[in-house]
């Protein structure tokens, strides 16, 4: 089993459905866990997926629309209830400060958690915002209707020794790009990553709607992945108008040669050797 695994907790867009929860995704990266977005119901999805609050070290919010953040109060209270022994850092667009503060204090509870808030004023170029013992987290601003940022997780290259011969090996990398129109920052975040998780809200027949609402179509997403040299693309954040992702896959597969459409509770290894 890879020590770098991606778990889809919720893959719907604006409204949850019977089969898709609001957005929530856990990245297991070595000994660390990064929760990307936490829409309504994320706490329950964590239970279904066997994800403990103790496995979360960082929470990254892409933006403050409800389908990406309304589960934050429950997740923070779960972290407190389980008496997570380590600090948990919450990263988010600086422009959403007032909403994060409201979500943090949305109800009365005995707060025992060490929560550290890290507002980010991201620019168009990916820049480092957090460094831990396991990874470097970078962020860049995206093109949505509200301030939104995408993320990249990576480690430095290491030396692999085999029969007394040393050779360089590229460090593992992962990118998370949610609500956005196609933009240069999305491609830069995804440059040469092993796994790109990105929204593909619509199929190509609704391109005008995608532009209006600040989203991507499946071909948009696949073109960004291909141009960036991303090894594998995992599409998500599907509009509730779709009962199947067959058309998303058909359109994307003609552009990028390794594409999957995520379902709730899917697990995807980041290690290329076992993808």
C-alpha positions as CSV (number, residue, x, y, z in Angstrom):
1,X,0.0,0.0,0.0
2,X,1.2,3.5,-0.8
3,X,2.0,5.9,2.0
4,X,0.6,8.6,-0.2
5,X,-3.1,8.1,-0.9
6,X,-6.0,10.3,-1.8
7,X,-9.5,9.6,-0.4
8,X,-12.6,11.2,-2.0
9,X,-15.1,12.0,0.8
10,X,-17.5,14.0,-1.3
11,X,-17.6,14.7,-5.1
12,X,-20.8,16.7,-5.7
13,X,-21.0,20.4,-6.5
14,X,-23.5,22.9,-5.2
15,X,-26.0,20.4,-3.8
16,X,-25.4,16.9,-2.4
17,X,-27.2,14.0,-4.0
18,X,-28.1,10.5,-2.9
19,X,-24.8,9.2,-4.0
20,X,-22.5,12.2,-3.8
21,X,-21.7,14.3,-0.7
22,X,-20.5,17.9,-0.6
23,X,-16.8,18.4,-1.3
24,X,-14.3,16.8,1.0
25,X,-11.0,15.1,0.2
26,X,-8.2,13.6,2.4
27,X,-4.7,13.3,1.2
28,X,-2.5,10.9,3.2
29,X,1.1,12.0,2.7
30,X,3.5,9.9,4.7
31,X,2.7,10.4,8.4
32,X,0.6,13.5,7.7
33,X,-3.0,14.1,6.6
34,X,-4.3,17.0,4.6
35,X,-8.1,17.6,4.4
36,X,-9.0,19.7,1.3
37,X,-12.3,21.4,1.7
38,X,-15.0,20.2,4.1
39,X,-18.5,20.7,2.8
40,X,-21.6,19.8,4.8
41,X,-21.5,16.1,5.8
42,X,-17.7,15.7,5.7
43,X,-17.6,14.5,9.3
44,X,-20.0,11.6,8.5
45,X,-18.1,10.8,5.3
46,X,-14.9,10.6,7.4
47,X,-16.6,7.9,9.5
48,X,-17.7,6.0,6.5
49,X,-14.2,6.1,5.0
50,X,-12.5,5.2,8.3
51,X,-10.8,8.5,8.6
52,X,-10.0,9.6,12.1
53,X,-9.8,13.2,13.1
54,X,-6.4,12.3,14.5
55,X,-5.1,11.8,11.0
56,X,-5.7,15.4,10.0
57,X,-2.7,17.8,10.4
58,X,-3.8,20.5,7.9
59,X,-7.1,21.7,6.5
60,X,-7.0,23.5,3.2
61,X,-10.0,25.5,2.1
62,X,-10.1,26.5,-1.5
63,X,-12.8,29.2,-1.0
64,X,-15.8,30.0,1.2
65,X,-18.7,28.9,-0.8
66,X,-20.9,26.6,1.4
67,X,-20.4,23.4,-0.5
68,X,-16.7,23.7,0.3
69,X,-16.8,24.9,3.9
70,X,-20.1,24.3,5.8
71,X,-18.7,21.1,7.3
72,X,-15.8,23.0,9.0
73,X,-17.6,23.5,12.3
74,X,-18.3,19.8,12.7
75,X,-14.8,18.8,11.7
76,X,-13.2,21.2,14.1
77,X,-15.5,20.1,16.9
78,X,-14.6,16.4,16.1
79,X,-10.9,17.3,16.3
80,X,-11.6,18.7,19.8
81,X,-13.8,15.8,20.8
82,X,-11.2,13.2,19.9
83,X,-8.5,15.3,21.7
84,X,-6.2,15.4,18.7
85,X,-2.8,15.7,20.4
86,X,-1.1,17.8,17.7
87,X,-1.8,21.3,16.3
88,X,-4.1,21.4,13.2
89,X,-3.5,24.3,10.7
90,X,-6.4,25.7,8.7
91,X,-5.3,27.3,5.5
92,X,-7.7,29.5,3.5
93,X,-7.9,32.7,1.3
94,X,-7.3,35.7,3.5
95,X,-10.3,37.4,2.0
96,X,-12.5,34.8,3.7
97,X,-11.3,35.6,7.2
98,X,-14.7,36.7,8.7
99,X,-16.4,33.6,7.4
100,X,-13.8,31.3,8.8
101,X,-14.1,33.0,12.2
102,X,-17.9,32.5,12.1
103,X,-17.5,28.8,11.2
104,X,-15.0,28.3,14.0
105,X,-17.5,29.6,16.6
106,X,-20.7,28.4,14.9
107,X,-22.0,26.7,18.1
108,X,-21.2,26.2,21.8
109,X,-18.7,23.4,22.6
110,X,-15.7,22.7,24.9
111,X,-12.8,23.6,22.7
112,X,-9.8,21.4,23.5
113,X,-8.1,21.6,20.1
114,X,-5.0,23.5,19.1
115,X,-6.2,25.1,15.9
116,X,-3.9,27.4,14.1
117,X,-5.3,29.7,11.3
118,X,-3.2,30.6,8.3
119,X,-4.9,33.1,6.0
120,X,-3.2,33.2,2.6
121,X,-3.0,36.1,0.2
122,X,-2.0,34.0,-2.9
123,X,-0.8,35.4,-6.1
124,X,-0.9,34.1,-9.7
125,X,2.3,32.1,-9.2
126,X,2.4,29.1,-6.9
127,X,4.2,30.1,-3.7
128,X,5.1,28.2,-0.5
129,X,2.7,28.8,2.3
130,X,3.5,26.0,4.7
131,X,6.4,23.6,5.3
132,X,6.2,20.5,7.5
133,X,8.4,17.6,8.1
134,X,6.6,15.6,5.4
135,X,5.8,18.1,2.6
136,X,5.8,21.6,1.2
137,X,2.4,23.2,0.6
138,X,2.1,25.9,-2.1
139,X,-0.9,28.0,-3.2
140,X,-1.9,30.2,-6.1
141,X,-5.1,32.2,-6.8
142,X,-7.6,30.8,-9.2
143,X,-10.3,32.4,-11.4
144,X,-13.7,31.9,-9.6
145,X,-16.6,34.2,-8.7
146,X,-15.1,34.7,-5.2
147,X,-11.5,34.6,-4.0
148,X,-10.3,31.0,-4.4
149,X,-6.9,29.3,-4.3
150,X,-5.5,26.0,-5.5
151,X,-2.9,23.9,-3.7
152,X,0.2,21.9,-4.5
153,X,1.8,19.3,-2.2
154,X,5.3,18.1,-2.8
155,X,8.5,16.8,-1.4
156,X,12.1,17.4,-2.5
157,X,13.8,14.9,-4.7
158,X,15.6,12.1,-2.9
159,X,18.5,9.8,-3.7
160,X,17.6,6.1,-4.2
161,X,20.4,3.6,-3.7
162,X,20.4,0.4,-5.7
163,X,23.3,-2.0,-5.7
164,X,25.7,0.8,-4.7
165,X,24.5,3.0,-7.5
166,X,22.8,6.3,-6.8
167,X,20.3,7.9,-9.1
168,X,18.1,11.0,-8.6
169,X,14.4,10.4,-8.3
170,X,11.8,13.2,-8.8
171,X,10.0,14.1,-5.6
172,X,6.3,13.0,-5.4
173,X,3.8,15.8,-6.0
174,X,0.1,16.4,-5.9
175,X,-2.2,19.3,-7.0
176,X,-5.7,20.2,-5.9
177,X,-7.5,22.6,-8.1
178,X,-11.2,23.3,-7.4
179,X,-13.7,25.9,-8.5
180,X,-12.1,27.9,-11.3
181,X,-12.3,28.9,-14.9
182,X,-9.3,27.7,-17.0
183,X,-6.3,29.9,-15.9
184,X,-2.5,29.9,-16.0
185,X,-2.3,29.3,-12.2
186,X,-4.2,26.0,-12.5
187,X,-1.6,24.7,-15.0
188,X,1.3,25.9,-12.9
189,X,0.0,24.2,-9.8
190,X,-0.4,21.0,-11.8
191,X,3.0,21.0,-13.5
192,X,4.4,17.5,-13.7
193,X,2.4,16.3,-10.7
194,X,1.8,12.6,-10.1
195,X,-1.9,13.2,-9.4
196,X,-4.0,16.2,-10.3
197,X,-7.5,16.4,-8.6
198,X,-9.5,19.0,-10.4
199,X,-13.1,20.1,-10.8
200,X,-14.9,19.2,-14.1
201,X,-18.3,20.5,-13.2
202,X,-19.8,20.4,-16.7
203,X,-19.5,18.7,-20.1
204,X,-18.6,20.7,-23.1
205,X,-22.2,21.5,-24.2
206,X,-22.5,23.7,-21.1
207,X,-19.3,25.6,-21.7
208,X,-21.0,29.0,-21.6
209,X,-22.6,28.2,-18.2
210,X,-19.2,27.0,-16.9
211,X,-17.6,30.4,-17.9
212,X,-20.5,32.3,-16.3
213,X,-20.3,30.4,-13.0
214,X,-16.5,30.2,-12.8
215,X,-16.0,26.5,-13.5
216,X,-14.4,24.1,-16.0
217,X,-15.8,21.6,-18.4
218,X,-14.3,18.1,-18.6
219,X,-12.3,19.1,-21.8
220,X,-11.0,22.2,-20.0
221,X,-9.8,20.1,-17.1
222,X,-8.2,17.5,-19.4
223,X,-6.4,20.2,-21.4
224,X,-4.9,21.8,-18.3
225,X,-3.7,18.3,-17.1
226,X,-2.2,17.5,-20.5
227,X,-0.5,20.9,-20.9
228,X,0.9,20.7,-17.3
229,X,2.2,17.2,-17.8
230,X,0.2,15.8,-14.9
231,X,0.6,12.0,-14.9
232,X,-2.9,11.2,-13.7
233,X,-6.1,13.3,-13.7
234,X,-8.9,12.7,-11.2
235,X,-12.0,14.7,-12.1
236,X,-14.6,15.7,-9.4
237,X,-17.2,18.4,-8.4
238,X,-19.8,17.2,-10.8
239,X,-23.0,19.2,-11.3
240,X,-26.1,17.4,-9.9
241,X,-27.7,17.5,-13.4
242,X,-25.6,14.5,-14.3
243,X,-26.5,10.9,-13.2
244,X,-23.4,9.5,-14.8
245,X,-19.9,10.7,-15.6
246,X,-19.6,8.7,-18.8
247,X,-19.7,11.8,-21.0
248,X,-17.1,13.6,-18.8
249,X,-14.8,10.6,-19.2
250,X,-15.4,10.3,-23.0
251,X,-14.6,14.0,-23.5
252,X,-11.5,14.0,-21.2
253,X,-10.1,10.7,-22.5
254,X,-9.6,12.1,-25.9
255,X,-7.3,14.7,-24.5
256,X,-5.4,13.1,-21.6
257,X,-4.5,9.4,-21.5
258,X,-4.9,8.7,-17.8
259,X,-8.2,10.1,-16.4
260,X,-10.6,8.9,-13.8
261,X,-14.0,10.3,-12.5
262,X,-14.1,10.1,-8.8
263,X,-17.0,8.6,-6.8
264,X,-17.5,9.2,-3.1
265,X,-15.2,7.0,-0.9
266,X,-12.8,6.3,-3.8
267,X,-9.2,5.8,-2.9
268,X,-6.4,6.7,-5.3
269,X,-2.7,6.0,-4.7
270,X,-0.4,8.9,-5.5
271,X,2.7,6.7,-5.9
272,X,3.1,6.2,-9.7
273,X,4.4,2.7,-9.2
274,X,1.0,1.5,-8.0
275,X,-1.5,3.9,-9.7
